[in-house]
């Protein structure tokens, strides 16, 4: 097997292991776009794993950023399958490097005790860790349409990351991370102590639904841009958005239990979502 084939297989394994939603939604892309998406996902996953699982994450993230600097400057000295695959992607698509650096910056925010005071802070965080991904992918999903689809990609990143936050409140708390805006918590009189004690009361549900409405707003804005994508990208992008959006319904069905249960959308539900789009 050629080095490039092995590199893409590595990236494919990463997305299939860590994000069945994205894997299923984007499996419908033409092969060149699908492989490019695997590589971009692998980049994002590598950064995320460094921050969440690295033994010395600050040092490791700096080394990774420096390796990306060298890659951008045409010096891929490593046989690391990530750089092998990305080199091929950058040769085939007119990639924008800025969102790649934004992703690294966003993940670095989690290395310190990030404070989310209000919804503006929340959106800023979501931009760096999630909207950046949409901007990375635009040259792959909609070549030549980056500018007209930029806002929609940013909106979809907002929506998906807020969904992640609402699903992963318990997991984040275990890592001493709180992404719920302090002002919104105060609005509903839900205290940090309540969060630490895993209280799912009326105040928590109101707080959760406030942020879910925010996510729904950005899903609606993003979905309105789907007709502007090339035909081959429309169903995959819409499918990913709607599958992610369905996580909110899953949490509601589980009575807002986000502290001890990981809410997900079943394979059957995902199939139904795709079927309704096609």
LORO-118421 format. One line per 4 residues: their letters; for each residue z, x, y of N, C-alpha, C. Coordinates in steps of 0.05 Angstrom, whole numbers, plus 32768, in hexadecimal, padded with zeros to 4 digits. Example, Ala and Ser with C-alpha at 12.3 -4.5 7.8 and 13.67 -1.06 7.14 Angstrom:
as) 809C/8108/7F8E/809C/80F6/7FA6/809C/8108/7FBE  808E/8101/7FD3/808F/8111/7FEB/809D/8102/8001;
This chain:
xxxx) 8000/8011/7FE8/8000/8000/8000/8000/8012/8019  7FF0/800B/802C/7FEE/801A/8045/8008/8018/8055  800C/802D/8066/8024/802D/8077/8026/8014/8088  800F/800C/8094/800F/7FF4/80A5/8016/7FDB/8096;
xxxx) 800C/7FD8/807E/8012/7FC1/806D/8030/7FC0/8067  803B/7FD7/8060/8058/7FD9/805A/8068/7FD2/8073  805F/7FDA/808A/806D/7FD5/80A3/806E/7FB7/80A9  8057/7FA9/80A5/8057/7F8D/80AA/8067/7F7D/8095;
xxxx) 8067/7F87/807D/8077/7F7B/8068/8095/7F7C/806F  809D/7F93/807A/80B8/7F97/8083/80BF/7F82/8099  80AD/7F7E/80AC/80B2/7F6B/80C2/80B3/7F4E/80B7  80A1/7F49/80A4/80A0/7F2E/8098/80BA/7F28/808A;
xxxx) 80C4/7F3C/807B/80DD/7F38/806D/80F5/7F32/8080  80F4/7F3E/8097/8109/7F3A/80AB/8109/7F1E/80B5  80F2/7F13/80BC/80F1/7EF8/80C7/80F7/7EE3/80B1  80EE/7EE9/8099/80F4/7ED6/8083/8112/7ED6/807C;
xxxx) 811F/7EEC/807F/813B/7EEE/8078/814D/7EE2/808E  8145/7EE7/80A7/8157/7EE0/80BD/8150/7EC7/80CD  8137/7EBE/80CB/812F/7EA6/80DA/811B/7E95/80CB  8125/7E84/80B9/8113/7E73/80AA/8104/7E60/80BC;
xxxx) 8110/7E58/80D2/8103/7E45/80E4/80EA/7E52/80F1  80ED/7E6A/80FC/80D6/7E77/8108/80C1/7E7E/80F2  80CB/7E87/80DB/80B9/7E8E/80C6/80A7/7E77/80BE  80B4/7E60/80BA/80A5/7E48/80B2/8092/7E3E/80C8;
xxxx) 809C/7E3D/80E1/808C/7E33/80F6/8073/7E44/80FB  8077/7E5E/80FC/8061/7E70/8103/8050/7E79/80EC  8056/7E6F/80D4/8045/7E75/80BC/8029/7E69/80C0  8027/7E56/80D2/800D/7E48/80D6/7FFB/7E58/80E9;
xxxx) 8004/7E6D/80F5/7FF3/7E7D/8107/7FDE/7E8C/80F7  7FC7/7E92/8104/7FB4/7EA4/80F7/7FC1/7EBF/80F0  7FB7/7ECC/80DC/7FC5/7EE4/80D1/7FCA/7EFA/80E7  7FB8/7F01/80F8/7FBE/7F16/810C/7FD5/7F0E/811E;
xxxx) 7FD6/7EF5/8127/7FEB/7EEC/8138/8006/7EEA/8129  8004/7EE2/8110/801C/7EDF/80FF/8029/7EFA/80FB  8019/7F0E/80F4/8023/7F29/80F0/802F/7F35/8109  8022/7F2F/8120/802D/7F39/8139/8048/7F2D/813F;
xxxx) 804A/7F13/8139/8064/7F05/813E/807A/7F11/812C  8073/7F18/8113/8087/7F25/8102/8091/7F3E/810F  807F/7F4E/811A/8087/7F68/8125/8099/7F64/813E  8092/7F51/814F/80A2/7F4B/8166/80BE/7F41/815E;
xxxx) 80BE/7F30/814A/80D8/7F26/8140/80E9/7F3D/8135  80DC/7F50/8127/80EB/7F66/811C/80F7/7F78/8132  80E8/7F7B/8148/80F3/7F89/815F/810D/7F7C/8169  810B/7F62/816D/8122/7F53/8178/8139/7F54/8164;
xxxx) 8133/7F51/814A/8148/7F52/8136/8156/7F6C/8135  8146/7F82/8138/8152/7F9D/8137/8166/7FA0/814E  815F/7F97/8166/8171/7F99/817D/818A/7F88/8178  8186/7F70/816E/819C/7F5E/8169/81AF/7F69/8155;
xxxx) 81A5/7F75/8140/81B6/7F80/812B/81C5/7F99/8135  81B9/7FA9/8146/81C7/7FC0/8151/81E0/7FB6/8160  81DC/7FA1/8170/81F2/7F98/8181/8208/7F8A/8170  81FF/7F7A/815C/8213/7F6B/814D/821F/7F7A/8136;
xxxx) 8210/7F8E/812B/821A/7F9B/8112/821B/7FB9/8113  8212/7FC5/8129/8212/7FE2/812B/822E/7FED/812C  8231/8005/8120/824C/8012/8121/8252/801D/813D  823D/8026/814B/8240/8030/8166/8229/8023/8177;
xxxx) 822C/8009/817C/8215/7FFA/8187/820B/8005/81A2  821C/800E/81B4/8213/8018/81CE/8201/8030/81CA  8209/8042/81B9/81FA/805A/81B3/81E0/8053/81A5  81E2/8042/8191/81CB/803A/8181/81B6/802C/8192;
xxxx) 81BF/801A/81A4/81AD/800B/81B5/819F/801E/81C9  81AE/8032/81D3/81A1/8046/81E4/818C/8056/81D6  8191/805E/81BD/817E/806C/81AD/8165/805B/81A8  816A/8041/81A2/8153/802F/819D/8142/802C/81B6;
xxxx) 814F/8029/81CD/8140/8026/81E6/8130/803F/81EC  813B/8056/81E6/812D/806F/81EA/8115/8072/81D7  8119/8068/81BE/8103/8068/81AB/80EC/8056/81B5  80F4/803F/81C1/80DF/802D/81CC/80D1/803A/81E4;
xxxx) 80E0/8049/81F4/80D3/8058/820A/80BE/806A/81FF  80C5/8079/81EA/80B1/808C/81DF/8099/807D/81D3  809F/8066/81C6/808A/8056/81BA/8076/804D/81D0  8081/8043/81E6/8070/803A/81FC/805F/8051/8208;
xxxx) 806A/8069/8207/805C/8080/8211/8049/808D/81FD  8045/807F/81E7/8032/8088/81D2/803D/809D/81C0  8057/809F/81BE/8063/80B4/81AD/8074/80A7/8197  8066/809C/8183/8074/8091/816C/8078/80A7/8157;
xxxx) 808E/80B4/815A/8093/80CB/8148/809F/80C1/812D  80A6/80A8/812C/80B4/809E/8114/80A1/808E/8102  80A8/808E/80E8/8099/807E/80D5/80A8/8063/80D1  80BB/805E/80E2/80CA/8044/80E1/80B5/802D/80E1;
xxxx) 80B7/801B/80CE/80A3/8006/80CB/80A1/7FF4/80E4  80B7/7FF1/80F3/80B7/7FE1/810C/80A3/7FED/811F  80A4/8007/8124/8092/8013/8138/8076/8014/812D  8073/8017/8113/8058/8017/8107/804A/7FFC/810C;
xxxx) 8059/7FE7/8107/804D/7FCC/810B/8049/7FC6/8128  805C/7FCD/8139/8059/7FC7/8156/8042/7FD7/8162  803D/7FEF/8158/8027/7FFF/8162/800D/7FF0/815D  800A/7FE4/8146/7FF3/7FD4/8140/7FF0/7FBC/8152;
xxxx) 8007/7FAE/8156/8007/7F97/8168/7FFE/7F9E/8184  8009/7FB4/818F/8003/7FBC/81AA/7FE6/7FC5/81AD  7FDA/7FCD/8196/7FBD/7FD5/8197/7FAB/7FBD/8197  7FB5/7FA6/818D/7FA4/7F8E/818A/7FA8/7F79/819F;
xxxx) 7FC0/7F79/81AB/7FC6/7F65/81C0/7FCF/7F73/81D9  7FCA/7F66/81F0/7FD2/7F71/820A/7FEF/7F6A/820F  8001/7F79/8202/801D/7F74/8203/8029/7F7C/821E  803D/7F6C/8227/804C/7F72/823F/8066/7F7F/8237;
xxxx) 806C/7F97/8241/8083/7FA6/8237/809D/7F9C/8244  809B/7F8F/825C/80B3/7F88/826A/80C6/7F76/825A  80BC/7F61/824D/80CF/7F50/823E/80DD/7F5F/8226  80D0/7F74/821C/80DD/7F83/8207/80F6/7F91/8212;
xxxx) 80F3/7F9C/822A/810A/7FA9/8237/811F/7F94/823F  8115/7F7C/8247/8128/7F67/824E/8139/7F5F/8236  812C/7F5E/821E/813B/7F58/8206/8151/7F6C/8201  814B/7F86/8204/815F/7F9B/8200/8176/7F97/8214;
xxxx) 816E/7F92/822D/8183/7F8D/8242/8194/7F76/823B  8188/7F60/8232/8197/7F48/822B/81AB/7F4D/8214  81A2/7F5B/8200/81B5/7F61/81EA/81CB/7F74/81F2  81C5/7F85/8205/81DA/7F98/820F/81F0/7F88/821D;
xxxx) 81EA/7F70/8227/81FF/7F60/8235/8215/7F59/8221  820F/7F57/8208/8223/7F50/81F4/8235/7F67/81EC  822F/7F7F/81F6/823F/7F96/81F0/8258/7F97/8202  8257/7F88/8218/826F/7F86/8229/8277/7F68/8229;
xxxx) 828E/7F63/8234/8298/7F47/8233/8289/7F37/8249  8272/7F2C/8241/8262/7F1D/8254/8271/7F04/825C  826F/7EFD/8276/827C/7EE6/8280/8267/7ED2/828A  8268/7EBA/827F/8256/7EA4/8287/8266/7E91/8298;
xxxx) 8264/7E93/82B2/8274/7E82/82C3/8267/7E67/82C7  824C/7E66/82C9/823E/7E4D/82CF/8224/7E4C/82C0  8215/7E36/82C5/81FC/7E33/82B6/81E7/7E47/82BF  81E8/7E50/82D7/81D5/7E65/82E0/81DA/7E7F/82D1;
xxxx) 81F3/7E86/82CC/81F9/7E9D/82BC/81EE/7E99/829F  81F2/7E81/8295/81E8/7E7B/827A/81CA/7E7E/8278  81BB/7E74/828C/819E/7E76/828B/8195/7E93/828E  81A4/7EA2/829E/819D/7EBF/82A1/81A0/7ECD/8286;
xxxx) 81B6/7EC8/8278/81BA/7ED4/825E/81A4/7ECB/824A  819F/7EB1/824A/818A/7EA6/8238/816F/7EB3/823E  8169/7EB8/8257/814F/7EC4/825E/814D/7EDF/8250  8161/7EF0/8252/815F/7F0B/8248/815E/7F0C/8229;
xxxx) 816E/7EFB/821C/816F/7EFD/81FF/815B/7EEA/81F0  8150/7ED7/81FE/813E/7EC4/81F0/8124/7EBF/81FF  8124/7EB9/8218/810B/7EB5/8227/80FA/7ECE/8225  8106/7EE5/8225/80F7/7EFE/8222/80E6/7EFE/8209;
xxxx) 80F0/7EF1/81F4/80E1/7EF0/81DB/80C7/7EE0/81DE  80CA/7EC9/81EB/80B2/7EB9/81F1/809E/7EC8/8201  80A7/7ED8/8215/8095/7EE7/8225/8088/7EFE/8216  8097/7F09/8203/808B/7F1E/81F1/8074/7F12/81E1;
xxxx) 8078/7EF9/81D8/8064/7EED/81C6/804C/7EE0/81D3  804E/7EDB/81ED/8037/7ECE/81FB/801C/7EDC/81F7  801B/7EF6/81F9/8001/7F03/81F5/7FF6/7EFF/81D8  8008/7EF9/81C6/8000/7EF5/81AA/7FF8/7ED7/81A6;
xxxx) 8008/7EC6/81B0/8004/7EA9/81AC/7FF0/7E9C/81BE  7FEC/7EA8/81D6/7FDA/7E9C/81E9/7FCD/7EB2/81FB  7FBD/7EC3/81EF/7FB1/7ED9/81FD/7FA3/7ED0/8217  7FA9/7EDE/822D/7F9C/7ED8/8247/7FA9/7EC0/8256;
xxxx) 7FBD/7EB4/824A/7FC9/7E9C/8257/7FE6/7EA1/825E  7FED/7EBB/8260/8009/7EC2/8265/8015/7EB5/827E  8006/7EB6/8294/8011/7EAC/82AD/8016/7E8E/82AD  8002/7E7F/82A2/8005/7E62/82A3/801A/7E58/828F;
xxxx) 8020/7E68/827B/8033/7E5F/8266/804F/7E6D/8269  8051/7E7F/827D/8069/7E8E/8280/8082/7E7D/8283  8081/7E69/8295/8099/7E58/829A/80A0/7E48/8281  808C/7E3E/8273/8092/7E2F/825B/809F/7E40/8245;
xxxx) 8096/7E59/8243/80A2/7E6C/8230/80BF/7E72/8237  80C4/7E75/8251/80DF/7E7A/825A/80F1/7E61/8255  80E6/7E49/825A/80F5/7E31/8255/80FC/7E2D/8237  80E9/7E34/8226/80EE/7E31/8209/8103/7E45/8201;
xxxx) 8104/7E5D/820C/8119/7E70/8207/8134/7E66/820F  8135/7E5A/8227/814E/7E4D/8230/8158/7E39/821C  8146/7E27/8214/814D/7E11/8202/8157/7E1B/81E7  8148/7E2E/81DC/8150/7E38/81C1/816A/7E48/81C2;
xxxx) 816E/7E57/81D7/8187/7E67/81D8/819F/7E55/81DD  819C/7E41/81EE/81B2/7E2E/81F2/81B9/7E20/81D7  81A4/7E1A/81C8/81A8/7E0E/81AE/81B7/7E21/819C  81AF/7E3A/819C/81BD/7E4F/818C/81DB/7E4F/8193;
xxxx) 81E0/7E4F/81AD/81FB/7E51/81B7/820B/7E39/81AE  81FF/7E21/81AF/820E/7E09/81A7/8212/7E07/8189  8200/7E13/817A/8203/7E14/815D/8218/7E29/8155  8218/7E40/8163/8227/7E57/815A/8242/7E5C/8169;
xxxx) 824D/7E47/8175/8266/7E4A/8184/827B/7E57/8174  827F/7E4F/815B/8293/7E5B/8149/828E/7E78/8143  8275/7E7E/813B/826E/7E99/8134/8271/7EAC/814C  8269/7EA2/8163/826B/7EB3/817B/8289/7EB8/8182;
xxxx) 8299/7EA3/817E/82B5/7EA6/8184/82C2/7EBC/8173  82B9/7EBE/815A/82C3/7ED3/8148/82BC/7EEF/8152  82A7/7EF0/8162/829F/7F0A/816E/82AA/7F0D/818A  82BD/7EFB/8191/82C8/7EFB/81AC/82B4/7EF6/81C2;
xxxx) 82A0/7EE5/81BC/828B/7EDE/81CF/828D/7EC0/81D5  828D/7EBA/81EF/828C/7E9E/81F7/8276/7E9B/820B  8262/7E8B/8204/824B/7E86/8215/824C/7E6B/8223  8260/7E5B/821D/8263/7E42/822B/826B/7E47/8248;
xxxx) 825C/7E3D/825B/8263/7E43/8278/827F/7E39/827F  828E/7E4B/828B/82AA/7E45/8293/82AC/7E2D/82A5  8299/7E2A/82B7/829A/7E13/82C9/8295/7DF8/82BA  8284/7DF9/82A6/827F/7DE1/8296/8297/7DDA/8285;
xxxx) 82A4/7DEE/827B/82BD/7DEA/826B/82D2/7DDD/827D  82D4/7DE7/8296/82E7/7DDC/82A8/82E1/7DBF/82AF  82C7/7DB9/82B2/82BE/7D9F/82B9/82C8/7D8A/82A5  82C8/7D91/828C/82D0/7D7E/8277/82ED/7D84/826E;
xxxx) 82FB/7D95/827C/8317/7D9B/8276/831A/7DA5/8259  8308/7DB5/8251/8309/7DC2/8236/8311/7DDF/823B  8329/7DE6/8231/8334/7E00/8237/832C/7E15/8223  832E/7E2E/822B/8328/7E45/8219/833A/7E43/8200;
xxxx) 8353/7E3B/8204/8366/7E38/81EE/835C/7E23/81DA  8350/7E0D/81E4/8344/7DF9/81D3/832E/7E05/81C2  831E/7E16/81CF/8308/7E22/81C0/8312/7E35/81AA  8326/7E45/81B1/8331/7E58/819E/833E/7E48/8187;
xxxx) 8349/7E30/818D/8356/7E20/8178/8342/7E0D/816A  8328/7E11/8170/8313/7E02/8163/8315/7DE3/8166  831D/7DDB/817E/8321/7DBE/8183/8306/7DB1/8187  8300/7D9D/8177/82E8/7D8C/817B/82F2/7D71/8184;
xxxx) 82F7/7D6F/819D/8301/7D56/81A9/82EC/7D49/81BB  82F4/7D35/81C9/82E1/7D27/81DB/82D7/7D3A/81F1  82E8/7D4A/81FC/82E0/7D5D/8211/82CC/7D71/8206  82D0/7D7A/81ED/82BD/7D8D/81E1/82A2/7D80/81DE;
xxxx) 82A2/7D67/81D4/8288/7D5A/81CF/8279/7D55/81EA  8288/7D4F/81FF/827B/7D4B/8219/826F/7D65/8223  827F/7D7A/8220/8276/7D95/8228/825D/7D9D/8218  825E/7D99/81FE/8248/7DA0/81EC/822F/7D90/81F4;
xxxx) 8232/7D76/81F9/821B/7D65/81FF/820F/7D6C/821B  8220/7D74/822D/8216/7D7D/8247/8202/7D94/8244  820A/7DA8/8234/81F9/7DBF/8230/81E1/7DB8/821E  81E5/7DA5/820B/81CF/7D9C/81FB/81BA/7D8E/820C;
xxxx) 81C2/7D7F/821F/81B0/7D72/8232/81A0/7D86/8242  81AD/7D9C/8249/81A0/7DB2/8256/818A/7DBE/8244  8191/7DC2/822B/817D/7DCC/8218/8166/7DB8/8215  816C/7D9F/8213/8157/7D8A/8210/8144/7D8A/8228;
xxxx) 814F/7D8E/823F/813E/7D90/8257/812A/7DA6/8255  8133/7DBD/824C/8120/7DD4/824A/810D/7DD1/8233  8116/7DC4/821D/8103/7DBF/8207/80EC/7DAD/8212  80F3/7D98/8221/80DF/7D86/822B/80CB/7D94/823D;
xxxx) 80D5/7DA5/824F/80C4/7DB4/8260/80B1/7DC7/8251  80BC/7DD4/823D/80AD/7DE7/822D/8097/7DD8/821C  809F/7DC2/8210/808C/7DB3/8200/8075/7DA7/8210  807A/7DA3/8229/8064/7D98/823A/804E/7DAD/823E;
xxxx) 8054/7DC6/8238/803F/7DDB/823C/802F/7DE0/8222  8036/7DD3/820D/8028/7DD9/81F3/800A/7DD5/81F5  7FFF/7DC1/8202/7FE2/7DBE/8203/7FD4/7DD6/8210  7FE2/7DE6/821F/7FD6/7DFD/822C/7FD2/7E15/8219;
xxxx) 7FDF/7E14/8201/7FDC/7E29/81ED/7FC1/7E27/81DF  7FB7/7E3C/81D4/7FA0/7E3A/81C2/7FA6/7E28/81AB  7F92/7E1B/81A0/7F96/7E08/818A/7FA7/7E14/8173  7FA1/7E2D/816C/7FAE/7E39/8155/7FCC/7E3E/8159;
xxxx) 7FD5/7E3E/8173/7FF1/7E42/8179/8001/7E29/817E  7FF3/7E13/8183/8002/7DFB/818B/8016/7DF1/8177  800D/7DED/815E/801F/7DE3/814A/8036/7DF6/8144  8031/7E10/8141/8047/7E23/813C/805C/7E23/8152;
xxxx) 8053/7E24/816B/8066/7E25/8182/8075/7E0B/8184  8067/7DF4/8182/8075/7DDA/8183/8087/7DD7/816B  807E/7DE0/8154/808F/7DDE/813C/80A9/7DED/813F  80A7/7E06/8149/80BF/7E16/814D/80D2/7E09/8160;
xxxx) 80C7/7DFE/8176/80D7/7DF0/818A/80E5/7DD8/817E  80D6/7DC8/8170/80E2/7DAF/8165/80F6/7DB4/814F  80F0/7DC9/813E/8103/7DD0/8129/811E/7DD9/8135  811C/7DE9/814A/8134/7DF3/8157/8142/7DDD/8165;
xxxx) 8133/7DCB/8172/813F/7DB5/8180/814F/7DA3/816C  8145/7DA1/8153/8152/7D91/813F/816E/7D9B/8137  8174/7DB5/813D/818E/7DC0/8138/81A3/7DB0/8147  819D/7DA7/815F/81AF/7D98/816F/81B7/7D7E/8161;
xxxx) 81A3/7D71/8155/81A9/7D58/8146/81BA/7D5E/812D  81B5/7D75/8121/81C5/7D7D/8109/81E3/7D80/8111  81E8/7D8C/8128/8204/7D8F/8131/8211/7D74/8135  8202/7D62/8142/820C/7D47/8147/8212/7D39/812C;
xxxx) 8201/7D3B/8119/8205/7D2F/80FF/821E/7D39/80F1  8224/7D53/80F7/823C/7D5F/80EB/8255/7D5C/80FD  8253/7D48/8110/826A/7D42/8121/8273/7D59/8132  8260/7D69/813B/8265/7D80/814D/8275/7D96/8141;
xxxx) 8275/7D98/8127/8284/7DAD/8119/8274/7DC7/811A  827B/7DD7/812D/826D/7DF1/8132/8280/7E09/812E  8298/7E04/8125/82AB/7E19/8122/82AC/7E23/8105  82A7/7E12/80F2/82AA/7E1A/80D6/8291/7E15/80C6;
xxxx) 827D/7E09/80D2/8264/7E02/80C4/824C/7E0D/80D4  8239/7E18/80C6/8220/7E20/80D3/820C/7E09/80D0  8205/7DFD/80E6/81F2/7DE6/80E5/81D6/7DF0/80E3  81C6/7DE2/80D3/81AA/7DEB/80D0/8198/7DD3/80CB;
xxxx) 817E/7DD7/80CD/816A/7DC3/80C7/815F/7DC8/80AB  8160/7DB4/809A/8157/7DB8/807E/8139/7DBE/807C  8130/7DC9/8066/8114/7DCE/8062/8104/7DB4/8062  8110/7D9F/8058/8102/7D85/8057/80FE/7D7B/8074;
xxxx) 8113/7D7E/8084/8111/7D75/80A0/80FC/7D85/80AF  80FA/7D9F/80A9/80E7/7DB0/80B6/80CA/7DA8/80AE  80C7/7DA1/8095/80AC/7D97/808C/80A4/7D7E/809A  80B8/7D6C/809D/80B2/7D53/80AB/80AB/7D57/80C8;
xxxx) 80B9/7D6B/80D5/80B3/7D71/80F1/8096/7D7B/80F4  808E/7D8D/80E2/8073/7D98/80E3/805F/7D83/80DE  8065/7D72/80CA/8052/7D5C/80C3/804D/7D49/80DA  8062/7D44/80EA/805F/7D32/8101/804E/7D3E/8117;
xx) 804E/7D59/8118/803E/7D66/812D/8020/7D67/8125  801B/7D6E/810C/7FFF/7D72/8104/7FEF/7D58/8103;
